[in-house]
Amino acid sequence: MKNGVMMQYFEWNLPNDGNLWKQLKDDAKHLSEIGVTAVWIPPAYKADEQKDEGYATYDLYDLGEFDQKNTIRTKYGTKEELKSMINELHKYEISVYLDAVMNHKSWGDYTEKVMVKEVDPNQRNRAISKEFEIQAWTGYDFPGRNNKYSDFKWHSYHFSGTDYDDASKRSGIFRILGENKYWSEGVDDENGNYDFLLGNDLDLDHPEVVKELNRWGVWVANELNLDGMRLDAIKHMKDIFVKDFLVAVRAERGNDFYAVGEYWNGDLDTLDKYLDKVDHSIDLFDVPLHFNLYEASEKGKDYDLQNLLNNALAISHSDCAVTFVDNHDSQAGSSLESQVKDWFKPMAYGLIFLMENGYPCLFYGDYYSIDGKESPHKLIIEILLQARQKYAYGEQQDYFTHPSIAGFVRLGDKEHEDSGLAFLISNGEDGSKIMNVGENRKGEVWHDFTGSIKDEVTIDEKGNGNFLVKGGNLAVWVKK
C-alpha cells in the first residue's frame, strides 16, 4: 500500500438511477491513472427503499438480486453490475472495500409484540417508563429471497432496542426487555451508553446474531471477492464483536483483508482506548485531524497553524490512521456536518496526500460533484495526486513553527528518482520559509509543482531553500 490512496466513491445526493456501479466500472482506468489504489463503495445491499443510500439496511444478502421492498436493484444498480464493476477495478489493481452496516436494521416485514422500557435519549441507562408492550417492525423473513444464501430469520429477541411503536404511531428509544438483555458494553459512553443509534438495534450479545453476522461477512467477502471493508458506526457496536468479526473474515480471506472503522469521535484518548480493545486489528478514520482542518477553514487567518496536527491519529498511530478532509457524514446537510470550507480544501488535501503518515481518503464530492454541482477542486487534486506518486517519499521533517505559514519536507528515497519535496501552506499573507531538504541537494533548482509560483529556488551548500507560498494557498516544491 506504499503511497496508496483510497477513494470514497459516493456522496449523499447521488441520483436514484441505478447507474453508480456502471459509472465506477467505466471510471476504473481513469482512477488508476490518477493514483487511486482502493475504492470504498457504499452499502451494496437492499435497504428499506430503493432511494436510500444503503444505511437503512433491510437484507444484507440481497445485493440487488431479488424483488424486495418494491425493487430488484439498489440505488446503485444490480448485483450483476456490482460484480462486473469489481472485476474491472481488479484489472487495474484497485482494491475494493465494501461499506458494512451491522449496527442496525430498518423496518422489517411484519410487526411483533415486544415488551420494552422507554429510555431517556440523553441518558440511555435511565428508563422513563415502566415496562409496557409495543408493536415493533422486528420480524424479517425476506420473502423475495426465499432462503437463498441464508435461512436466518430475524425476530425481536435479536435486537436490543427499537425506535418506533406501530400501535401508538410514536417514535422514541425503546429498550427491548428479556433474559440477559441490555445495551451492550464496549460502546461509546456518550448519552450514558451509545449502543442504540437508530432503527432496530442489533443485539451483539446474542450468540445467534454474532454467528449470522460472521457468516455473512465471510459470505459477502467471498461472493464479491472483496479486498476489505469499511465498518459503519463502530462506536455504537460492541468492541469485542468487531475484533472477532474480523478474525472470522480474515480466517477465510487472509490476514491482509483490510478494515477501517468509522468511530466518529474527535477525542484521541477515546480512539486510543478503542484501538487497544480491538488489538489494533482495524484502522480508524482520523476524526481529530478532520476537526482540525474544519476549524482551520472556519477561522481563517485567526487559526494557529502550529496546532494543525495536534492530537491527530496520524501522528500517534501512523500505522492505523485513515486521513480524510470530508466524507458523506461531514458534508453540508448531513448528520455530522462539519464540512471544510472550499478555500482551505486544496491545502487540506495537500497535507493528507503528501505527509508521510496516514492512509489518505479522497471524497467523491470533492473530486467530482455534490448534488450535481461540479467540484472546483478536481484539477488541484489531480496535481497533488501526481505529486504524491512521484515525489512524496522518504522521511518527513516538520516546520510547524509559525501561526500563519507551516509545512514540511519529505527527504525522498533511493527507489524513486528525484523524489522528495517541500510543502507549504499559508492562511494569511504571502510569505516564505527556509527549510532543509538535505546537503545532497546542494545546487539543485526547485520549482513549485502546482504552478502558482513562477520563481525558482536554488538549494544552498547546507541543503537549505527559501521556499515561497502565496497567501491562502499551498505550494509544493520539487526538483526541476
C-alpha distance (Angstrom), angle and dihedral (degrees) to the residues before:
residue distance angle dihedral
M1 . . .
K2 3.82 . .
N3 3.81 105.7 .
G4 3.79 89.2 -12.0
V5 3.80 120.8 169.3
M6 3.79 125.1 -154.4
M7 3.79 119.6 -153.4
Q8 3.79 124.1 -155.5
Y9 3.79 97.9 -143.2
F10 3.80 100.9 -158.4
E11 3.80 144.5 45.1
W12 3.81 132.7 -159.0
N13 3.80 98.3 -95.8
L14 3.80 103.1 53.4
P15 3.81 112.9 139.0
N16 3.80 119.2 -100.4
D17 3.80 92.4 -119.3
G18 3.80 102.0 118.8
N19 3.80 91.4 -122.3
L20 3.82 105.1 112.8
W21 3.81 96.7 93.9
K22 3.83 90.8 49.3
Q23 3.80 91.2 45.8
L24 3.80 92.2 50.7
K25 3.80 91.6 47.9
D26 3.80 90.3 53.3
D27 3.82 89.6 47.0
A28 3.82 96.8 52.3
K29 3.81 97.0 96.8
H30 3.81 92.4 46.9
L31 3.81 93.0 49.2
S32 3.79 89.8 51.8
E33 3.81 90.9 50.5
I34 3.81 94.0 53.1
G35 3.81 92.8 48.7
V36 3.80 105.4 -97.6
T37 3.81 108.4 148.6
A38 3.82 101.3 175.1
V39 3.80 136.4 26.1
W40 3.79 126.1 -150.7
I41 3.80 106.6 -151.5
P42 3.82 125.1 -161.4
P43 3.82 123.8 -104.7
A44 3.80 101.7 -60.5
Y45 3.81 99.8 -163.4
K46 3.77 136.5 87.1
A47 3.80 116.0 -67.0
D48 3.80 128.7 -169.5
E49 3.82 90.6 -84.9
Q50 3.78 136.1 11.5
K51 3.81 95.9 -110.5
D52 3.81 94.0 53.8
E53 3.80 116.8 112.1
G54 3.81 89.3 -126.7
Y55 3.80 102.2 -97.8
A56 3.83 93.6 101.1
T57 3.79 88.3 72.0
Y58 3.78 123.7 -162.1
D59 3.83 109.8 162.8
L60 3.80 120.2 11.2
Y61 3.82 91.4 -168.4
D62 3.81 94.5 56.5
L63 3.80 105.6 85.3
G64 3.80 93.5 173.8
E65 3.79 95.6 -59.8
F66 3.81 108.4 106.8
D67 3.80 135.3 57.5
Q68 3.80 99.9 -111.0
K69 3.82 133.0 137.1
N70 3.84 87.9 15.8
T71 3.80 95.0 -60.8
I72 3.78 143.6 74.2
R73 3.78 99.0 -159.9
T74 3.80 123.6 56.0
K75 3.80 122.1 -129.2
Y76 3.81 86.8 -83.2
G77 3.81 103.2 43.9
T78 3.80 144.2 -86.9
K79 3.78 130.3 -41.7
E80 3.80 90.7 -109.8
E81 3.81 90.4 54.9
L82 3.80 90.7 45.9
K83 3.81 93.6 54.2
S84 3.81 91.9 44.3
M85 3.82 89.9 52.4
I86 3.81 92.7 50.6
N87 3.79 91.1 49.6
E88 3.81 89.9 52.4
L89 3.81 93.0 49.9
H90 3.79 89.7 50.0
K91 3.82 89.6 54.2
Y92 3.79 86.4 64.0
E93 3.83 92.5 43.6
I94 3.80 92.2 -110.5
S95 3.80 113.3 148.2
V96 3.80 120.5 -134.4
Y97 3.81 123.6 -139.8
L98 3.81 118.3 -170.3
D99 3.79 120.6 -146.0
A100 3.83 102.9 -120.9
V101 3.82 115.8 -157.9
M102 3.81 108.6 -168.6
N103 3.79 102.4 144.9
H104 3.80 98.8 82.4
K105 3.79 147.9 -2.0
S106 3.79 130.0 -139.3
W107 3.80 122.8 -126.2
G108 3.78 116.6 -40.3
D109 3.81 134.2 -140.2
Y110 3.81 98.1 -84.8
T111 3.79 141.9 4.5
E112 3.78 127.3 -101.7
K113 3.80 131.4 -162.7
V114 3.80 106.4 -107.9
M115 3.81 132.1 -177.5
V116 3.81 110.7 -135.3
K117 3.76 146.9 158.3
E118 3.78 119.0 -137.3
V119 3.82 113.1 -128.4
D120 3.77 135.9 -156.0
P121 3.86 107.7 -95.1
N122 3.81 89.5 -141.3
Q123 3.82 94.7 46.6
R124 3.80 109.6 27.8
N125 3.81 93.4 -175.7
R126 3.82 89.9 64.0
A127 3.79 117.5 82.5
I128 3.81 116.0 -145.4
S129 3.81 95.1 -171.3
K130 3.76 141.2 38.5
E131 3.80 120.1 -108.2
F132 3.82 111.9 -66.7
E133 3.80 141.2 158.2
I134 3.80 126.9 -102.3
Q135 3.80 136.5 175.6
A136 3.79 106.3 -117.3
W137 3.81 129.7 -174.4
T138 3.82 91.6 -125.8
G139 3.81 101.3 124.6
Y140 3.80 116.3 102.0
D141 3.80 124.7 176.2
F142 3.85 99.6 151.4
P143 3.84 95.6 -140.6
G144 3.80 94.7 -174.4
R145 3.80 92.5 58.0
N146 3.82 93.9 45.2
N147 3.83 96.6 -156.1
K148 3.82 95.6 -52.3
Y149 3.83 110.5 153.6
S150 3.83 91.8 -0.6
D151 3.81 136.9 21.6
F152 3.81 92.9 -161.8
K153 3.80 114.5 132.7
W154 3.80 122.1 -161.4
H155 3.81 122.8 -135.4
S156 3.79 136.9 174.1
Y157 3.80 92.9 -88.6
H158 3.82 89.3 62.8
F159 3.80 89.8 65.0
S160 3.79 132.4 67.2
G161 3.79 97.2 -157.6
T162 3.79 146.3 -1.8
D163 3.79 136.1 -160.9
Y164 3.83 106.5 -142.1
D165 3.79 137.4 57.9
D166 3.79 108.7 -157.5
A167 3.81 92.2 -167.0
S168 3.80 94.4 61.5
K169 3.84 94.3 24.3
R170 3.79 87.2 -128.5
S171 3.80 132.9 138.9
G172 3.81 124.6 -141.4
I173 3.77 140.8 120.4
F174 3.79 106.8 -78.7
R175 3.80 118.2 -174.0
I176 3.79 109.5 -147.0
L177 3.79 113.8 -129.0
G178 3.78 129.0 -140.3
E179 3.78 144.4 115.1
N180 3.82 111.7 -43.5
K181 3.80 89.1 -6.9
Y182 3.79 122.3 139.9
W183 3.80 138.4 119.2
S184 3.80 111.9 -57.5
E185 3.77 121.6 -101.9
G186 3.82 118.8 -133.8
V187 3.81 93.8 60.0
D188 3.80 131.9 112.8
D189 3.80 112.7 -71.4
E190 3.81 95.1 -137.1
N191 3.83 109.3 127.3
G192 3.80 88.2 16.1
N193 3.80 91.8 -72.2
Y194 3.81 121.4 11.4
D195 3.81 97.9 -162.1
F196 3.80 90.8 117.4
L197 3.81 117.4 67.5
L198 3.80 108.3 151.4
G199 3.80 146.0 -40.6
N200 3.78 116.7 9.9
D201 3.80 106.8 -12.5
L202 3.81 113.3 -140.2
D203 3.80 113.7 -124.0
L204 3.80 101.5 -128.6
D205 3.81 89.8 -174.7
H206 3.82 91.0 64.0
P207 3.83 110.1 97.6
E208 3.82 93.6 -146.2
V209 3.81 90.8 53.9
V210 3.81 93.0 48.3
K211 3.80 92.1 48.1
E212 3.80 93.1 48.9
L213 3.81 95.0 47.2
N214 3.81 91.6 48.5
R215 3.80 88.7 49.3
W216 3.81 91.1 50.1
G217 3.81 91.9 48.5
V218 3.79 91.9 56.0
W219 3.81 92.0 42.5
V220 3.82 96.8 50.6
A221 3.81 93.4 43.4
N222 3.81 89.4 54.1
E223 3.81 96.3 38.0
L224 3.81 93.1 54.1
N225 3.82 97.7 28.5
L226 3.80 89.6 -124.4
D227 3.79 124.6 -170.5
G228 3.79 94.9 -156.6
M229 3.78 148.6 -32.3
R230 3.77 140.7 -113.6
L231 3.81 106.1 -140.5
D232 3.79 113.0 -144.3
A233 3.83 125.5 -139.3
I234 3.80 97.9 -4.5
K235 3.82 92.9 162.5
H236 3.83 84.8 71.1
M237 3.82 94.5 48.2
K238 3.79 130.9 81.9
D239 3.80 104.6 -95.0
I240 3.81 95.0 -140.6
F241 3.81 90.1 54.3
V242 3.81 90.0 56.7
K243 3.79 92.1 50.7
D244 3.81 93.5 46.8
F245 3.82 92.6 44.9
L246 3.80 90.4 57.4
V247 3.80 90.6 47.0
A248 3.82 89.1 55.0
V249 3.81 95.0 47.8
R250 3.81 94.2 43.6
A251 3.80 91.0 50.1
E252 3.80 85.1 64.9
R253 3.82 102.6 31.1
G254 3.81 102.3 32.4
N255 3.79 134.2 -100.5
D256 3.80 92.7 -80.9
F257 3.83 91.0 66.7
Y258 3.79 99.4 125.3
A259 3.81 126.6 -130.3
V260 3.79 134.0 -179.5
G261 3.78 123.3 178.6
E262 3.78 132.4 -148.5
Y263 3.80 105.1 -132.2
W264 3.80 100.7 164.1
N265 3.78 101.7 -155.4
G266 3.81 127.0 116.1
D267 3.81 94.3 -154.7
L268 3.80 111.5 104.5
D269 3.82 94.1 -158.1
T270 3.80 90.5 56.9
L271 3.80 91.2 51.6
D272 3.82 90.5 46.0
K273 3.80 91.3 54.7
Y274 3.78 92.0 47.1
L275 3.80 92.7 52.1
D276 3.80 89.3 51.0
K277 3.82 91.6 50.5
V278 3.80 92.4 53.4
D279 3.84 93.8 40.9
H280 3.81 91.2 -115.7
S281 3.81 88.7 -70.7
I282 3.82 93.2 141.9
D283 3.79 137.5 43.3
L284 3.80 119.1 -124.7
F285 3.78 131.7 -146.6
D286 3.80 109.8 -107.1
V287 3.80 97.1 -116.7
P288 3.84 93.8 163.7
L289 3.82 90.6 57.8
H290 3.81 90.6 46.5
F291 3.80 89.9 55.5
N292 3.82 90.4 48.8
L293 3.81 89.3 53.7
Y294 3.80 90.9 46.3
E295 3.81 92.4 50.2
A296 3.80 91.7 46.6
S297 3.80 90.5 52.7
E298 3.81 92.0 48.1
K299 3.81 97.2 47.6
G300 3.80 98.1 40.3
K301 3.80 114.0 -176.2
D302 3.82 89.9 1.7
Y303 3.82 91.3 67.5
D304 3.81 116.4 95.2
L305 3.80 106.2 -130.2
Q306 3.80 89.5 -159.1
N307 3.82 85.1 77.8
L308 3.80 97.2 50.4
L309 3.80 95.8 105.8
N310 3.81 96.5 35.3
N311 3.81 112.4 136.2
A312 3.80 91.4 -5.7
L313 3.79 113.4 159.4
A314 3.81 87.7 -138.7
I315 3.80 89.6 65.3
S316 3.82 99.1 45.6
H317 3.83 97.5 33.1
S318 3.78 106.1 21.9
D319 3.81 91.6 163.0
C320 3.81 95.1 61.0
A321 3.81 107.1 30.2
V322 3.80 123.4 111.0
T323 3.78 106.8 -161.8
F324 3.81 120.4 -152.3
V325 3.79 140.6 166.2
D326 3.80 100.1 -151.2
N327 3.80 139.2 -17.0
H328 3.80 139.7 -177.8
D329 3.82 91.8 -75.0
S330 3.81 96.0 50.3
Q331 3.81 97.6 42.0
A332 3.79 118.9 107.5
G333 3.79 113.3 -73.5
S334 3.81 94.7 19.3
S335 3.79 127.7 120.3
L336 3.81 95.7 -101.2
E337 3.80 97.0 34.4
S338 3.80 111.6 -176.4
Q339 3.78 102.4 134.4
V340 3.79 116.7 179.9
K341 3.80 109.9 -122.3
D342 3.79 117.4 -106.4
W343 3.82 96.1 -117.2
F344 3.81 90.6 61.1
K345 3.81 99.9 40.4
P346 3.84 96.9 89.1
M347 3.81 89.3 52.9
A348 3.81 91.6 46.4
Y349 3.80 92.7 50.8
G350 3.80 90.5 45.0
L351 3.79 88.3 55.5
I352 3.81 97.9 49.4
F353 3.82 95.4 38.9
L354 3.79 97.1 48.2
M355 3.82 104.7 33.6
E356 3.79 118.1 98.7
N357 3.81 96.7 -126.3
G358 3.78 128.7 68.4
Y359 3.81 138.2 29.1
P360 3.84 104.4 -97.9
C361 3.79 122.5 -137.0
L362 3.81 120.6 -156.3
F363 3.82 116.0 -150.1
Y364 3.81 118.5 -133.5
G365 3.80 90.6 -137.7
D366 3.81 92.4 56.7
Y367 3.81 93.7 48.7
Y368 3.81 104.0 34.5
S369 3.79 117.2 10.4
I370 3.79 148.6 -57.9
D371 3.79 117.7 -132.0
G372 3.79 89.1 -15.0
K373 3.81 94.7 -53.1
E374 3.80 110.0 125.9
S375 3.78 117.0 -121.0
P376 3.82 116.8 -114.4
H377 3.82 90.2 -149.8
K378 3.81 102.3 66.8
L379 3.81 97.4 101.2
I380 3.82 96.9 46.6
I381 3.82 90.4 45.6
E382 3.80 89.9 54.4
I383 3.81 90.5 49.0
L384 3.80 91.0 50.0
L385 3.81 92.3 47.1
Q386 3.79 88.9 52.2
A387 3.79 90.1 50.0
R388 3.80 89.3 50.7
Q389 3.80 92.1 52.6
K390 3.81 95.4 46.6
Y391 3.80 107.3 30.3
A392 3.83 115.1 12.5
Y393 3.79 99.0 99.1
G394 3.76 137.4 114.2
E395 3.77 135.9 30.6
Q396 3.80 119.4 -21.0
Q397 3.80 124.7 -133.6
D398 3.81 116.0 -168.3
Y399 3.81 128.9 -137.7
F400 3.80 101.5 -174.0
T401 3.79 91.8 141.3
H402 3.80 103.7 118.0
P403 3.83 130.2 59.8
S404 3.81 94.5 -131.8
I405 3.81 106.5 27.8
A406 3.81 122.3 45.9
G407 3.75 139.4 155.4
F408 3.77 148.6 127.1
V409 3.77 142.4 -125.9
R410 3.78 128.6 -125.6
L411 3.79 110.3 -150.3
G412 3.81 96.8 -151.5
D413 3.80 128.8 -134.6
K414 3.77 138.7 -113.3
E415 3.80 94.7 -108.3
H416 3.82 94.1 64.0
E417 3.80 114.3 53.4
D418 3.81 114.3 -129.4
S419 3.81 91.1 0.1
G420 3.78 120.6 155.0
L421 3.80 130.7 83.8
A422 3.78 146.8 -167.5
F423 3.80 115.7 -128.4
L424 3.80 124.8 -164.0
I425 3.81 136.7 174.5
S426 3.80 130.9 -174.8
N427 3.78 127.7 -164.1
G428 3.82 91.9 -178.0
E429 3.80 133.7 31.7
D430 3.80 131.7 -17.4
G431 3.77 110.1 -75.1
S432 3.77 148.4 143.2
K433 3.76 141.7 -127.8
I434 3.79 131.3 -155.0
M435 3.79 108.2 -128.6
N436 3.78 131.3 173.8
V437 3.80 117.7 -126.6
G438 3.83 96.2 174.8
E439 3.82 136.2 -73.6
N440 3.80 89.1 -103.9
R441 3.82 86.5 70.1
K442 3.81 96.6 60.2
G443 3.77 113.1 137.9
E444 3.80 94.2 16.4
V445 3.81 118.3 133.2
W446 3.81 115.3 -134.2
H447 3.80 130.8 -166.8
D448 3.80 137.5 -170.6
F449 3.80 107.1 -93.2
T450 3.83 92.6 -156.2
G451 3.82 91.1 61.0
S452 3.80 95.0 -130.6
I453 3.83 93.3 115.4
K454 3.81 120.5 51.0
D455 3.83 97.1 -169.8
E456 3.79 120.0 97.9
V457 3.80 129.2 -141.2
T458 3.80 126.3 -141.8
I459 3.81 114.7 -152.0
D460 3.82 111.8 -125.9
E461 3.82 131.1 -135.2
K462 3.83 92.7 -82.9
G463 3.80 94.9 47.8
N464 3.81 95.3 -101.6
G465 3.76 127.0 140.2
N466 3.80 129.6 -174.7
F467 3.79 98.4 -134.1
L468 3.81 121.3 -163.6
V469 3.79 131.0 -144.7
K470 3.79 131.3 -178.0
G471 3.79 121.1 -124.5
G472 3.81 114.1 -88.5
N473 3.77 90.8 8.5
L474 3.81 145.5 85.0
A475 3.77 135.1 -117.9
V476 3.80 129.3 -159.0
W477 3.80 111.5 -161.5
V478 3.82 119.1 -161.3
K479 3.78 138.0 160.7
K480 3.78 111.0 -74.0
